[in-house]
Amino acid sequence: MKEAEVVELVEQLAAIDLSGASVDSCKQVLQGLSRVVAWSETRKLAVAQRLAALALESPAIFPEQVVDKARRKARAEADRKRRNEARVAATEAKAAKRPRHTKPDYEKLLCLAEQRGWVVFRDEGYFKCRCPCAEKHINTVVLTPSSRRTLENTRARFRSFPCWKEEP
């Protein structure tokens, strides 16, 4: 299988919406993924053979170490993504059953944040708001304001984020 075919196959598989997929579509995806995995394993073998040839030319290269280091890095990156996705899912679960703020003006601000796509949830002592952009900005909203400027300061902090849209 050529690289261009693999890219085309992956694009086709990614285009299938699994949330509404039929059994046949799921089978098609699994068969396609099996082909991609087979290509990947063949490619790994070719890389290992090349590393072995390089090791013969240069004794400073240890193919096992190169392969092991690459695997550890890929595994660590996958683990990091998995943990981040779990954290975001937990945050969204908290936000689904968010209690109301006791102060009406603050509740309006939290509702406005939700309308703009921010995820709002109650944490210990604060409401926390996480933005929808890739940087996942966080802003906190106090439960008990310490001064009459607290609300305006909180609004100003929201406005300071580049992802805070002026119009909901």
C-alpha positions as YAML, in Angstrom:
chain: A
units: angstrom
residues:
- id: 1
  name: MET
  ca: [0.00, 0.00, 0.00]
- id: 2
  name: LYS
  ca: [1.44, 3.37, -1.00]
- id: 3
  name: GLU
  ca: [1.56, 6.39, 1.34]
- id: 4
  name: ALA
  ca: [-0.97, 8.30, -0.77]
- id: 5
  name: GLU
  ca: [-3.42, 5.38, -0.46]
- id: 6
  name: VAL
  ca: [-2.96, 5.34, 3.30]
- id: 7
  name: VAL
  ca: [-3.64, 9.07, 3.53]
- id: 8
  name: GLU
  ca: [-6.75, 8.71, 1.36]
- id: 9
  name: LEU
  ca: [-7.98, 5.75, 3.44]
- id: 10
  name: VAL
  ca: [-7.47, 7.62, 6.72]
- id: 11
  name: GLU
  ca: [-9.34, 10.64, 5.35]
- id: 12
  name: GLN
  ca: [-12.23, 8.39, 4.28]
- id: 13
  name: LEU
  ca: [-12.33, 6.73, 7.71]
- id: 14
  name: ALA
  ca: [-12.22, 10.06, 9.52]
- id: 15
  name: ALA
  ca: [-15.13, 11.36, 7.42]
- id: 16
  name: ILE
  ca: [-17.47, 8.61, 8.68]
- id: 17
  name: ASP
  ca: [-19.67, 9.89, 11.51]
- id: 18
  name: LEU
  ca: [-19.64, 7.07, 14.08]
- id: 19
  name: SER
  ca: [-22.41, 8.58, 16.20]
- id: 20
  name: GLY
  ca: [-25.00, 7.67, 13.57]
- id: 21
  name: ALA
  ca: [-23.15, 4.82, 11.84]
- id: 22
  name: SER
  ca: [-24.80, 1.55, 10.92]
- id: 23
  name: VAL
  ca: [-23.31, -1.89, 11.58]
- id: 24
  name: ASP
  ca: [-22.02, -2.03, 8.00]
- id: 25
  name: SER
  ca: [-20.35, 1.36, 8.37]
- id: 26
  name: CYS
  ca: [-18.68, 0.25, 11.61]
- id: 27
  name: LYS
  ca: [-17.42, -2.91, 9.88]
- id: 28
  name: GLN
  ca: [-16.08, -0.77, 7.04]
- id: 29
  name: VAL
  ca: [-14.23, 1.44, 9.52]
- id: 30
  name: LEU
  ca: [-12.75, -1.56, 11.33]
- id: 31
  name: GLN
  ca: [-11.60, -3.12, 8.06]
- id: 32
  name: GLY
  ca: [-10.01, 0.15, 7.00]
- id: 33
  name: LEU
  ca: [-8.30, 0.53, 10.36]
- id: 34
  name: SER
  ca: [-6.94, -3.02, 10.03]
- id: 35
  name: ARG
  ca: [-5.40, -2.06, 6.69]
- id: 36
  name: VAL
  ca: [-3.84, 1.07, 8.21]
- id: 37
  name: VAL
  ca: [-2.43, -0.96, 11.13]
- id: 38
  name: ALA
  ca: [-1.00, -3.54, 8.71]
- id: 39
  name: TRP
  ca: [0.67, -0.74, 6.72]
- id: 40
  name: SER
  ca: [1.98, 0.75, 9.95]
- id: 41
  name: GLU
  ca: [3.49, -2.57, 11.09]
- id: 42
  name: THR
  ca: [5.14, -3.04, 7.69]
- id: 43
  name: ARG
  ca: [6.55, 0.47, 7.90]
- id: 44
  name: LYS
  ca: [7.88, -0.18, 11.43]
- id: 45
  name: LEU
  ca: [9.65, -3.28, 10.14]
- id: 46
  name: ALA
  ca: [11.25, -1.27, 7.33]
- id: 47
  name: VAL
  ca: [12.42, 1.35, 9.86]
- id: 48
  name: ALA
  ca: [13.87, -1.36, 12.12]
- id: 49
  name: GLN
  ca: [15.74, -2.87, 9.18]
- id: 50
  name: ARG
  ca: [17.15, 0.53, 8.25]
- id: 51
  name: LEU
  ca: [18.23, 1.16, 11.85]
- id: 52
  name: ALA
  ca: [19.97, -2.23, 11.88]
- id: 53
  name: ALA
  ca: [21.84, -1.29, 8.69]
- id: 54
  name: LEU
  ca: [22.83, 2.06, 10.22]
- id: 55
  name: ALA
  ca: [24.03, 0.28, 13.36]
- id: 56
  name: LEU
  ca: [26.39, -1.80, 11.23]
- id: 57
  name: GLU
  ca: [27.82, 1.37, 9.70]
- id: 58
  name: SER
  ca: [28.06, 3.25, 13.00]
- id: 59
  name: PRO
  ca: [28.49, 1.32, 16.26]
- id: 60
  name: ALA
  ca: [27.24, 4.35, 18.23]
- id: 61
  name: ILE
  ca: [23.67, 3.65, 17.08]
- id: 62
  name: PHE
  ca: [21.65, 1.14, 19.08]
- id: 63
  name: PRO
  ca: [18.43, 0.38, 17.15]
- id: 64
  name: GLU
  ca: [16.62, -0.94, 20.24]
- id: 65
  name: GLN
  ca: [17.18, 2.32, 22.09]
- id: 66
  name: VAL
  ca: [15.99, 4.43, 19.17]
- id: 67
  name: VAL
  ca: [12.80, 2.36, 18.80]
- id: 68
  name: ASP
  ca: [12.16, 2.28, 22.55]
- id: 69
  name: LYS
  ca: [12.61, 6.05, 22.91]
- id: 70
  name: ALA
  ca: [10.20, 6.73, 20.01]
- id: 71
  name: ARG
  ca: [7.59, 4.39, 21.53]
- id: 72
  name: ARG
  ca: [7.86, 5.98, 24.97]
- id: 73
  name: LYS
  ca: [7.45, 9.47, 23.52]
- id: 74
  name: ALA
  ca: [4.38, 8.43, 21.47]
- id: 75
  name: ARG
  ca: [2.88, 6.64, 24.48]
- id: 76
  name: ALA
  ca: [3.46, 9.65, 26.74]
- id: 77
  name: GLU
  ca: [1.79, 11.96, 24.21]
- id: 78
  name: ALA
  ca: [-1.20, 9.62, 23.87]
- id: 79
  name: ASP
  ca: [-1.50, 9.40, 27.67]
- id: 80
  name: ARG
  ca: [-1.39, 13.19, 27.95]
- id: 81
  name: LYS
  ca: [-4.17, 13.56, 25.37]
- id: 82
  name: ARG
  ca: [-6.25, 10.88, 27.11]
- id: 83
  name: ARG
  ca: [-5.87, 12.59, 30.50]
- id: 84
  name: ASN
  ca: [-6.80, 15.97, 28.98]
- id: 85
  name: GLU
  ca: [-9.90, 14.51, 27.33]
- id: 86
  name: ALA
  ca: [-10.93, 12.88, 30.62]
- id: 87
  name: ARG
  ca: [-10.45, 16.18, 32.46]
- id: 88
  name: VAL
  ca: [-12.55, 18.07, 29.91]
- id: 89
  name: ALA
  ca: [-15.28, 15.39, 30.06]
- id: 90
  name: ALA
  ca: [-15.34, 15.59, 33.87]
- id: 91
  name: THR
  ca: [-15.56, 19.38, 33.69]
- id: 92
  name: GLU
  ca: [-18.46, 19.22, 31.23]
- id: 93
  name: ALA
  ca: [-20.23, 16.69, 33.45]
- id: 94
  name: LYS
  ca: [-19.93, 19.11, 36.37]
- id: 95
  name: ALA
  ca: [-21.19, 21.94, 34.19]
- id: 96
  name: ALA
  ca: [-24.28, 19.97, 33.13]
- id: 97
  name: LYS
  ca: [-25.69, 20.19, 36.65]
- id: 98
  name: ARG
  ca: [-24.39, 23.62, 37.61]
- id: 99
  name: PRO
  ca: [-26.08, 25.28, 40.59]
- id: 100
  name: ARG
  ca: [-27.19, 28.88, 40.29]
- id: 101
  name: HIS
  ca: [-25.14, 31.73, 41.71]
- id: 102
  name: THR
  ca: [-26.86, 33.39, 44.68]
- id: 103
  name: LYS
  ca: [-26.24, 36.91, 43.31]
- id: 104
  name: PRO
  ca: [-28.43, 37.71, 40.26]
- id: 105
  name: ASP
  ca: [-25.82, 39.88, 38.50]
- id: 106
  name: TYR
  ca: [-23.21, 37.14, 38.81]
- id: 107
  name: GLU
  ca: [-25.70, 34.54, 37.58]
- id: 108
  name: LYS
  ca: [-26.35, 36.72, 34.50]
- id: 109
  name: LEU
  ca: [-22.59, 36.85, 33.86]
- id: 110
  name: LEU
  ca: [-22.31, 33.05, 34.18]
- id: 111
  name: CYS
  ca: [-25.26, 32.57, 31.79]
- id: 112
  name: LEU
  ca: [-23.63, 34.97, 29.33]
- id: 113
  name: ALA
  ca: [-20.42, 32.94, 29.50]
- id: 114
  name: GLU
  ca: [-22.39, 29.76, 28.78]
- id: 115
  name: GLN
  ca: [-24.11, 31.42, 25.81]
- id: 116
  name: ARG
  ca: [-20.67, 32.27, 24.42]
- id: 117
  name: GLY
  ca: [-19.59, 28.64, 24.60]
- id: 118
  name: TRP
  ca: [-17.73, 28.69, 27.92]
- id: 119
  name: VAL
  ca: [-18.10, 25.69, 30.21]
- id: 120
  name: VAL
  ca: [-19.21, 26.86, 33.66]
- id: 121
  name: PHE
  ca: [-19.01, 24.65, 36.75]
- id: 122
  name: ARG
  ca: [-18.98, 25.04, 40.51]
- id: 123
  name: ASP
  ca: [-15.76, 24.24, 42.32]
- id: 124
  name: GLU
  ca: [-14.76, 24.71, 45.94]
- id: 125
  name: GLY
  ca: [-15.38, 28.35, 46.80]
- id: 126
  name: TYR
  ca: [-15.69, 29.51, 43.18]
- id: 127
  name: PHE
  ca: [-17.46, 29.08, 39.92]
- id: 128
  name: LYS
  ca: [-14.94, 28.28, 37.21]
- id: 129
  name: CYS
  ca: [-15.40, 29.12, 33.56]
- id: 130
  name: ARG
  ca: [-13.36, 27.38, 30.84]
- id: 131
  name: CYS
  ca: [-13.29, 28.91, 27.37]
- id: 132
  name: PRO
  ca: [-14.03, 26.93, 24.18]
- id: 133
  name: CYS
  ca: [-10.74, 27.79, 22.43]
- id: 134
  name: ALA
  ca: [-7.76, 25.43, 22.20]
- id: 135
  name: GLU
  ca: [-5.89, 27.27, 24.97]
- id: 136
  name: LYS
  ca: [-8.67, 26.47, 27.50]
- id: 137
  name: HIS
  ca: [-8.47, 29.75, 29.42]
- id: 138
  name: ILE
  ca: [-9.95, 29.63, 32.91]
- id: 139
  name: ASN
  ca: [-11.65, 32.45, 34.77]
- id: 140
  name: THR
  ca: [-13.01, 32.23, 38.29]
- id: 141
  name: VAL
  ca: [-16.14, 33.87, 39.66]
- id: 142
  name: VAL
  ca: [-16.34, 34.29, 43.42]
- id: 143
  name: LEU
  ca: [-19.32, 33.16, 45.48]
- id: 144
  name: THR
  ca: [-19.09, 36.05, 47.93]
- id: 145
  name: PRO
  ca: [-17.85, 39.35, 46.51]
- id: 146
  name: SER
  ca: [-15.29, 41.15, 48.65]
- id: 147
  name: SER
  ca: [-16.09, 44.65, 47.35]
- id: 148
  name: ARG
  ca: [-18.52, 46.49, 45.12]
- id: 149
  name: ARG
  ca: [-15.92, 46.40, 42.28]
- id: 150
  name: THR
  ca: [-15.65, 42.60, 42.23]
- id: 151
  name: LEU
  ca: [-18.30, 42.14, 39.54]
- id: 152
  name: GLU
  ca: [-16.77, 44.77, 37.27]
- id: 153
  name: ASN
  ca: [-13.29, 43.29, 37.80]
- id: 154
  name: THR
  ca: [-14.62, 39.84, 36.90]
- id: 155
  name: ARG
  ca: [-16.20, 41.23, 33.71]
- id: 156
  name: ALA
  ca: [-12.89, 42.92, 32.86]
- id: 157
  name: ARG
  ca: [-11.04, 39.62, 33.29]
- id: 158
  name: PHE
  ca: [-13.47, 37.98, 30.85]
- id: 159
  name: ARG
  ca: [-12.98, 40.81, 28.34]
- id: 160
  name: SER
  ca: [-9.19, 40.40, 28.59]
- id: 161
  name: PHE
  ca: [-9.37, 36.94, 27.00]
- id: 162
  name: PRO
  ca: [-9.04, 36.99, 23.20]
- id: 163
  name: CYS
  ca: [-11.69, 34.26, 22.91]
- id: 164
  name: TRP
  ca: [-14.36, 36.28, 24.72]
- id: 165
  name: LYS
  ca: [-16.72, 37.35, 21.97]
- id: 166
  name: GLU
  ca: [-18.50, 40.67, 22.34]
- id: 167
  name: GLU
  ca: [-21.73, 39.38, 20.79]
- id: 168
  name: PRO
  ca: [-23.23, 36.07, 22.02]
...
